[in-house]
Amino acid sequence: MSAVKVEWRTSLAVTGTVLKLIAAAMAVPLIVALVYGDDLLVFGASILITIGIGMALERLDPEPDLGPREALLLVAIVWFAVAAVGTIPYLLAGFGTGSTLANPVNALFESMSGFTTTGATVMGEISTDQHSHALLMWRQLTQWLGGMGIIVLMVAILPELAVNGAELIQAEAPGPQLQKLTPQIQETARVLWKVYFAFTVALATVLYLLHLVGYAPNMDLFNAVSHAFTTMPTGGFSPKADSIAAFSAAVQWAIIPFMVVAGVNFGLFWHVLTGETRNFFRDSEFRAYLGAIAALTAVLSGLLFTGAAPTLEIGGATEGTFENSLRQAAFQIGSLMNSTGYATSDFAQWSSYGQIYLLFAMFVGGSAGSTGGGIKVVRWLIVLKTLHRELFRTSHPNAVRPIRLAGRVVDEAAIRGVMAFSILYLLLFGVGAVFISLDAARIGIDLTPLEAIGGSLATIGNIGPAFGRLGPFGSYLMLPDTTKLFMVFLMWIGRLEILPVLVLFTGAFWRR
């Protein structure tokens, strides 16, 4: 007779330790609450409640010893648990105010969207008039914490996780393989977070300097830090209802290169810092990523310049205006291809084929080892090379032809993993689109096919904005709670790249 093999109490105990560190992170919005004099009690209470939950979970196993399956379970549990405790500030702030976030389902949706860096929102009106500076800063901070990875951060901080660090990071990492930069995995985790932190500080500095020299009048320190917190994790939350369209062209140009950088494998920047610049420019995924951005931007800017995909609302007319056409195209492609989700114009008002073009860009994704979402460029390269190999083998059945990237042979097990992920991703995306459409129709909401397709892709790909009423200046608030909960699931498994979550639903995982 089979017996349960996984020590789930061990995974929950370590989750408790992680939650205590999330409570420590709440000190940032608490400081903002002190500065602005709003929601001080909300974050004081949130910290105490989160610490209490963490301590209670830690008692389940005072001396946790993670095995491979416990590590896999931990990753899935941690990501759901941090989203669950992330709802506490929303619920406390919304209690008795009539806020949309007083609804637990809405609060969970917003929190999961934040930590998974999706950027979809049910917040309704977004402004400091409707919500406190502290609550908006918490919303931004959740994306920054989730961007490089909560588990990567925990491995960098907690010595007890270093033993299973490689398995933990591999289960969380955005991409098919983990690049070990240093002999010790804990030091690799620290390197990644140092690079991530440095780019965040750099962007905040650039944005605030633009404000000081007069090129960005409304980009004060709060907004500069807020947008740095959500650009580098490719998150897309903004404390402004109009996203980056609320700021000057100078701000938009400044953010574009940082969005592109956020979609690059952060391990490559370590090679630059150590003097191995050749590895940076020889990386095949990096070249394909930049090539895709350049090609997609060039075509879209042409469409905008000629008026084929007009910007009807925020952002102004682009027809015949080279600078505006190029800026809008570069920003939208840089934002949607790697799943940032910012917007400088309401592309939900573009022509249908302009929107379908953006839908195509959403499928590409960022690089493995970046904070970008989607399928990832390296997977597309492997899929295309595998298809080419199968066509070759049709006429040369006895040929031995390995798949190579940057001159290195790709392991066949890795190829099978890429193909399995890609099939599951497309399958869940299709099922999600059907469910979203049918569930909305159940309560009398008639979503267009593009809205349903966009909503499914935007959540499983952690992209954020979709099309129509779910577009960049719209909201997911109108959807039924059942659809929102389903999207919470899509965001969760999308951030963990599907397999580490779905494996928990198999009987073989739990048995000897």
N, C-alpha and C positions, 0 to 999 in steps of 0.2 A: 504494500500500500504506500502511495506517495505521501510525503509529508511536506509541510511548508518549509522552504529552505531560506527564504529571505528574512533577515532580521529587521523588520520594519521599524521596530522601536529605536534601533540605532540611527536609522535615517531621520526619524522624527526628532531625536535628541539633538543631532547636529543641525537640523532645521531651526531648532530653538535658539542655538547659538547665532545662527545667521540673522534671525529676527531681532535679536538684541543689538546687532550691529546696524540693522535698518533703523531701530529706535535711535541709535546714536546719530544717524544721518538726519533724523528729524530735527536735530539741533539747528540745522541751516534755516528752515522756515521759522523755527522758534526765534532765532536772532532777527529775522525779517519782521516777525510779529512785534518784537520789542522796539524795532526802529520805527515802524509805522503805527504801532499801537492798536493792532487789530488781530483777533483770533489767538491771543496769547494763551487763553485757557484751553482752546481747542488743541493746540500742539503740546502743551504741557500734559494734558490728559492722554493724548495719543501716545506720547512717549512712555508714560507709566503703564498704559494698557498693553502696549507692544512688548515692553520688558517683562510684564507679568506673564504673557502668553509664552514668551521665549523661555523663561525660567521653568514654567510648568512642563514644557516639552523636554527640556534638558533632563528633568528628573526621571524620564522614562528609561534612560540608560546613562548613568553617571560616567561610565568609561567606554564611550562608543568606539568600536573597531570596525571600520568600513571595509567590506569586501567588494568585489566588482559589481555584483547585483545591487548591493546596498548603495553603492555610489551612483548607479544609474537611477535608482528609485529616489535618492536624495535630490538629484538635479531636477527631476520632474516635480517633486513635492515643493522644493524651495521656490521655484518660479510661480507656482500657484499660491503658495503661502504668503510670499511677499506682496503679491497682488491683493490677497485677501486682507492683510493688515494695512495695506495702502489705502483701503477704503475708509479706515477709521477717521482720518481728518475730514474727508468729504462728508461722511455721515454726521459727525459732530457739528461741522460748520453749517450743514444744511438743515439740521434739526430745528423745526419750528419756523423756518424762514420761507417755506414754499419752494426752495431750490430744487431743481431737477435731480441734484445729487443726494437728496434725502431718500430717494428710492434706492434700496440696496443693490438692485440689479444695475441701475445706472452708475452707482458708485463703483461697483466691481468692473463694469465695462470701462470706465474712465481710468481706473487704476491699472487694469490689465493692458489697456492701450498704451499707458504711460511706460510701465516697466518693460513691455515687449517692444517699445519704440515704434508702435504702429502709428499713433497720431490721429486715429479716428476719435471723434468726440460726441458726447451726448450732453454737453454742458449748456447748450442753449446760447444765450448771449455771453460773450467772453469779454470782460473788461474789469478794471479795478473799481468801477462803480457798482458792479454786481457781485464781485468776489474780492476777498481781501488779497493784499499783496502776498501775504504769507501762504495762503492756499494756492495761489497761482505759482508761487515759487516751488511749492511741494510738487505741483503738477509737472513743472519743468525738471525738477531734480529727479523724479522717478525715471524719466527717460535717460538722464545722464548715468544714473546707476545701472540701468539695464543695458546701456549701449555696448560697452566693452564686455559686459557679462558679470553678473552678481557672483557666480561661482569663481570666475577668474579673480575677482577682487578678494573673495574669501580665501582662496588658495594663497594669494599674495600676503594676506594678513595673518591667517591662522596656521601655525606650524603643524597642528594635528591633521590638517587636510593635505599636507604636502605629500604624504605617503601615497595617497590615491589621486594626487593632483592631475596626472596625465589622463586617467579615465574620466575624472570629473570634467575637466576642461574639454576633452574630446566630445563628451555628450552634450556640452553646451555650445561649443564653438560653431560659428557660422561658416560652414564649409565642410568638404569631405575629408580633410585631413588636418591634423595639428602640426604646426611648424615649431619645433623645439629650438629656441634661439640660444639657450645656455645649457650647460650640463645639468643644472637643477631646475625642475619644473616650476618651483616656487619663484625662482629668480626670473624665469621667463614670464610668469604672470606679472611680476613687478615691472618688468621692462615694458610690457604692453600697456599697463596702466600709466606709467610715466610718460610714454609717448602720447597717449590719449589725453592726459592731463595737460601736457605742454601745448598741444594744439588747441585745447579748450581755452586756456589762458591767453594764447595768442589771438584767437578770434575775439574774445571779450575785449582785449586791449585795442584791437583794430576798430571795432565798432564804437567803443567809447571815445577813441581819438577822433573819429569822424564827427561825433557829436561836439567835441570840444572845439574843432576847427570850423564848425558851422555847416558841414555837409549833411548832417543828420540831426535836425533840431529835436526830434522826439525820441532819439536813441540815447536815453539817459542811462545811468549805471545799472539800474534795475533791469531795463530792457536789454542792455548789452550782455549782462550775465545770463539772463533768461534765455536769450537766443543762442549764446554759446553752449549752454547746457543742452539744447535740443538740436543743434546743427551737427555737432561731432558724433552723437549717437544715431544720426539719421532718423531723428524722432519726428520733428515737425510741429510739435505743440508750440503755440505762441500765445502770449498774454494779450495779443491784439486780435480782434475778431476778423480783421482783414489780412491776417498773417503778414508776410513781408511786403505785401502791397501797401501796407500802412506807412512804409518808410521810403526814403528817397532812392533814386536810381543808384547813388553811390553805395548805399547799404546793400542793395541787391547785387551789384557787381562784386562787393567785398565778400559776400557770403558764398557766391558761386564756387570759387576755388576750394573753399573749405568743405563744401558739400562733396566735391569731386574727391578730395583727399580722404574724406570719411569713408568712401567706397573702395579705397585701396587697402590691400593687405597691410596691416600695421607692422607686421614683421619685416617688411621691406624697408621701412624707415630705420629700423635697427641696423640693417646692413649699411645704410648710408652713414649712420652715426659711428659705425665701427670701421669706416673707410672702404667697405666692399660695395661701392656704387655700381660696379659691373653687374652684380646680382639684381640690383633694382631695375635696370633698363633691359636686362636680358630675360626678365620674367615674362613668359608668354601670356599669362592671364592679365598682367598689367598692361601690356601692349594692346591686347584685345579689348580691354576695358576702356582705355583712352580712345582707341579707334572707334568703338561703338558710340561713345559719347560725342565724338567729333562728327561722325557721319550722321547720327540722328539729329544733332543740333543744326547741321548745315541744311538738311532737308526741311526741317521744321521752320527754320528762319526764312527759307525761301517761300514756304507756304504762307507764312504770316506777312512777309513783305509784299507778296502779290495779292493778298486778301483772300486766299483760298481757305484759310482757317482763321477768320477774324476774331479779335478780342472785342466783345460787345460791351463788356462792363468794366470792372476794375482793371486798370493797367493802361487804358487808352488805346486808340487806334494804332495799329502797327503798319497798315498798308502804306507802302511808299516811304516808310521811316526805317532806315537801315539800323540805327543804334537800338531803337526800341524792339524791332523785330529780332535782332540778334540777342539782346538781353533777355527778352521773354522766352525765346527758344532755348538758350543756354540754361536759363534758370529752371524751366519746366523739365527739361531732359535731365539736368543734374539732380533735380529733386526727386523725380518719379522713377528714374532708372535704378537708383540705389536705395529707394524707399524712404527718402527724407520726408516728403509730403508737404513741404512748404509750397506756397503759391504766390505769384505776383499778379496773376490775372485769373478771372473765373473761367477756366477752360471748360466748365460745364456748359457755357454759352457758345462755345466754338461750334463750327460745322461738325456734322456727324463723322466725316472721315478724318477731321483733325483730332477728334476724341479717340477714334479707333487707332490712330497713329500713336497717341499717348498710351493707349492700352497695350500696344505692342511693346513700347519701351518699358512698361511695368514688368513685363515677363522676363526681362534680361537679368536684372538684379545687380548687386555689387560684387566685390571680390571675396573669395574665401579669406577668413582672417580679418575682415573689415567689420564695421558696424552695420553695413548695408544688409537689406533683406532680399527677398526674392529667391530665385533658383540658383543664382551665382554664375558668373561668367565662366569659371573653370568647369563647371558641370556642363554648360553648353558646349564648350570646346571638346570635352570628352565624349559627349553624346554625338556631336557631329563627326568626330574622328572615328567613333565606333560604327556609325552608319556608313561612312565611307569605306571602312574596312570590310563590312559585310557585303557591300556592293562589289568590292574587289574579289572577295572570296566566292561570289556567285560564279565568276568565270575562272577562278583559280582556287578550287576547293582544297587543295593540299598545301596552299601557301601558309607560311607562318609569318604573321605581320603584327608585331606588338604596337600598342598605342604609346606614343611618346609626347611628352610635354617638356619644352625647354631642353630637349636632348635626352631626357630621362624616361625610362620605360615605366608606364603606369601599371601598377599591380592589377591583375585580373579581378581580385576580390574588391578592389576599390572601384573598378569599372562596374561590377555588378551592383555595388552599393549606390553608385550614381544613377544607374538605370532604375533601380528599385525606388529611390527617392523621387526621381523625376516622374515616374508613373504614378506613385502615390500622391504627389503634389497636384498633378493635373486631374487625377480622379477626385480628390477631395475638393479641389476648386470647382469642378463640374457639379458634383453633388451639392456643394454649398450654394452655388448659384440657383439651382432648382429649389432647394429648401427655402432660401431667402425669398424667392419669388412667390412660392406657394404659401408660406407662412404670412407674408405681408398681405396677400390676397384674402387670407382667412379673416382678417379684421377690416377688410375694405380698402386697403392701400394697394393701388395698382402701380407697381413698379415697372418701368420699361425694362426690356431685356438688357440694355446697356447698364442700367442702374444695378440690376441684380448681379450681372457678371462682374461689374466693377466692384461692388460691395464684397463679393466673395474673394476676389483677387486681392483687394486692398487689405483684407483682414488676415488671410493666410500668408500673404507676402509681407505683412507688417508695413504696408505702404501708407495707409491712412485715408486720404481722400479718394473718392470714386468719381461718379459722374451724376449729373442731374441733381436731385435733391440731396444726394450723398456726396456732392462735390466739395471743392476746397473751401467754399464759403457757406456750405450747408451743414447738416448735422444728421447723425444716426438716431436722434432722439425719437422720431416719429415711429420707428420700427417697434414691433411687439417685443415684450420681454423675452419670449422664447427665442426669437431671432437674435436678440442681443446676447443671450446666454450661449447660443450656438456660435456666435462670432467670438465670444470670449474663448471658447474652446479652439476655434481656428487660430486666433492670435497666439494662444498658448503653444499649440503644437507647431505652428509656423515658426515661432522664435526658437524652438528646440529642434527644428528640422525633422519633425514628424516621428521618426523611428524611436527615439528615446521615450516618447509618450505612448505611442501605440503598442510598444512591446509590453507595457504594463498590463494591457488588456488581454494578453495571451496566457493561457494556463501554464505553459511551459516555463514562463518566467518565475512563477511562484513555487513550482514543484522541484524536487530533487532531480 
